[in-house]
């Protein structure tokens, strides 16, 4: 095997490892599920990449002092049709199906939780 072919094989291995690393870090789905709560905010945000960002109250917890703490789910919406439907449901109880990624991407949204559909309650 020549030195040139060793460099080509080494470069191909390094490139393959970088592709696998990038895929696992930014595209692999580590969790899927459904969150249920009251939708309190959905905004379109960004200068170059416009993304939909939302918040939902999952529940309220009262501690021993009587202080109410809200559990808030922050998410991004990947599909503009889903976002338009969610804008009509602001303030209502909704069930959202999401995918969790390890890290956010600027064009996908600022959250690791990406909502891809609304689940209709029975």
C-alpha positions as CSV (number, residue, x, y, z in Angstrom):
1,X,0.0,0.0,0.0
2,X,1.4,3.4,-1.0
3,X,1.6,6.4,1.2
4,X,-0.9,8.3,-1.0
5,X,-3.5,5.5,-0.5
6,X,-3.0,5.5,3.3
7,X,-3.7,9.2,3.4
8,X,-6.8,8.7,1.3
9,X,-8.1,5.9,3.5
10,X,-7.2,7.9,6.7
11,X,-9.0,11.0,5.3
12,X,-12.1,8.9,4.4
13,X,-12.2,7.4,8.0
14,X,-11.9,10.9,9.6
15,X,-14.6,12.3,7.3
16,X,-16.9,9.3,8.1
17,X,-16.3,9.8,11.9
18,X,-17.1,13.5,11.6
19,X,-20.4,12.7,9.7
20,X,-21.4,10.2,12.4
21,X,-20.5,12.7,15.2
22,X,-22.5,15.5,13.5
23,X,-25.5,13.2,13.0
24,X,-25.6,12.0,16.6
25,X,-25.1,15.4,18.0
26,X,-27.7,17.3,15.9
27,X,-30.0,15.0,14.1
28,X,-30.5,11.8,16.1
29,X,-33.7,11.7,18.1
30,X,-33.0,10.7,21.7
31,X,-36.6,10.8,22.9
32,X,-40.2,11.0,21.6
33,X,-43.3,11.6,23.6
34,X,-46.4,13.6,24.3
35,X,-46.8,16.6,26.6
36,X,-50.2,17.8,27.7
37,X,-50.9,21.3,29.1
38,X,-52.2,24.8,28.5
39,X,-50.6,26.6,25.6
40,X,-49.5,30.1,26.8
41,X,-47.3,31.3,24.0
42,X,-46.3,30.7,20.4
43,X,-44.2,33.3,18.6
44,X,-42.3,33.5,15.4
45,X,-38.7,34.5,16.2
46,X,-35.4,35.1,14.4
47,X,-33.5,37.5,12.1
48,X,-32.3,35.1,9.4
49,X,-34.0,31.8,10.3
50,X,-37.6,32.4,11.3
51,X,-38.7,29.7,13.7
52,X,-41.8,29.2,15.9
53,X,-41.1,29.0,19.6
54,X,-43.7,28.1,22.2
55,X,-44.4,27.6,25.9
56,X,-47.0,25.4,27.6
57,X,-47.9,25.2,31.3
58,X,-47.8,21.5,32.3
59,X,-49.1,22.0,35.8
60,X,-48.9,24.0,39.0
61,X,-47.2,23.0,42.3
62,X,-47.9,24.7,45.6
63,X,-45.1,24.4,48.1
64,X,-45.4,24.6,51.9
65,X,-45.3,28.4,51.9
66,X,-48.3,28.6,49.6
67,X,-46.2,29.8,46.6
68,X,-47.4,28.4,43.3
69,X,-44.7,27.3,40.9
70,X,-45.5,26.5,37.3
71,X,-43.9,23.7,35.3
72,X,-43.3,25.1,31.8
73,X,-42.5,23.2,28.7
74,X,-40.5,25.2,26.1
75,X,-40.5,23.9,22.6
76,X,-40.0,24.8,18.9
77,X,-42.3,23.9,16.0
78,X,-40.8,22.5,12.9
79,X,-43.9,22.7,10.6
80,X,-45.6,26.0,9.7
81,X,-49.0,24.3,9.3
82,X,-48.8,22.9,12.9
83,X,-47.7,26.3,14.1
84,X,-50.7,28.0,12.4
85,X,-53.1,25.4,14.1
86,X,-51.4,26.1,17.5
87,X,-51.9,29.8,17.1
88,X,-55.6,29.2,17.0
89,X,-55.4,27.1,20.2
90,X,-53.6,29.6,22.4
91,X,-54.9,29.5,26.0
92,X,-56.5,26.1,25.5
93,X,-55.5,22.6,26.7
94,X,-53.5,20.8,24.0
95,X,-51.6,17.5,23.6
96,X,-48.4,17.9,21.6
97,X,-46.2,15.1,20.2
98,X,-42.5,16.0,20.3
99,X,-39.0,14.8,19.4
100,X,-36.0,15.6,21.6
101,X,-32.7,16.2,20.0
102,X,-29.3,16.4,21.8
103,X,-28.6,19.9,20.6
104,X,-30.6,22.6,18.8
105,X,-29.9,23.8,15.3
106,X,-30.4,27.5,14.3
107,X,-32.8,26.7,11.5
108,X,-34.8,24.2,13.5
109,X,-35.4,26.3,16.5
110,X,-33.8,27.3,19.8
111,X,-35.2,24.4,21.8
112,X,-34.1,20.7,21.8
113,X,-37.8,19.8,21.9
114,X,-39.3,19.9,18.4
115,X,-43.1,19.6,18.2
116,X,-44.2,17.9,15.0
117,X,-47.9,17.4,15.5
118,X,-51.0,18.1,17.6
119,X,-52.7,15.0,19.1
120,X,-56.4,15.2,19.3
121,X,-57.9,14.4,22.6
122,X,-60.5,11.6,22.6
